[in-house]
């Protein structure tokens, strides 16, 4: 009986993991569609390109800020762990 229960438990865990992966893929695809819709809907080509360039610049800035925060946190952790 315990083998059956363990097998069911394993199958449930695998099913849940696969479900999470599918949900993540679906969410990513939905986000891409939303971004494209916002870039293109009711805008001229020039406006869409300008918006894309502006968003790209802001995204790069935000990623640099994130990198700096992560680097700082990494330094703090390395200092702590070296003690």
N, C-alpha and C positions, 0 to 999 in steps of 0.2 A: 504494500500500500504506500509506503513512504517513497518508493521509486516513482510511482504514478503521480503522487503529489509534487515531488521534485521536478518531474518532467513537465507537469502543468505549470508550475511556478516558472521554470525556465522558458517555456513557450510564451507565457504571459509577459515576462520581462522583455523577451525579444520582440514581441508584438508591440509593446509600449515604446520601445526604442525606435522601431520602424515607423510607428505613428508620429513620434516626435520629429523624426527626420523629414517625413512627408509634410508635416505641418510647417516646418521651417522652410522647406523648398517652396511651398505654396505662398507663404508670407513674403518671401524674397521676390517671387514672381509678381505678386500683387503690388509690392512696393515699386518694382520697376515700372509696371504699367501705370501706376499713379504718377510717378515722376515724369514719364513720357507724356502722359495726358496733360499734366500741368505745364510742361514745356511747350506743347504744341497747340492745345485747344484755344481757339479764338485769337490766335496771334499770327502775325505775319512771320515770314521766314526770318527777317532781320530781327524782329523782337525775340523770337525763339532762340536764335543764336546768341543774342546779347544776354538773355536770361541764363542760358547755359554757361556762358563764359563767366558771368557774375557768380553764379552758384559754384562753379568749379573753383574760382579764386577763394571764396569763402570756405569751401570744403577743405582746400589745401591748408588754409590758415588754421582751421579747427583741428586738423590732423597733426599739424605741427605743435599746437597747444597740448593735444593729448599726448604726443610723444614726449614733450618736456615734462609733463606730470608723471608719466610712467617712468621716465628716466630718473626723476627725482626720487620717486618711491623705490625704485630699484637700488639707488645709491643708499637710501636709508636702510633698506633691508640687508644689503650687503654689509653695511657697517654694523648693524645689529648682530648678524650671524657670525661675523668675524670675531666677536668677543669670546 
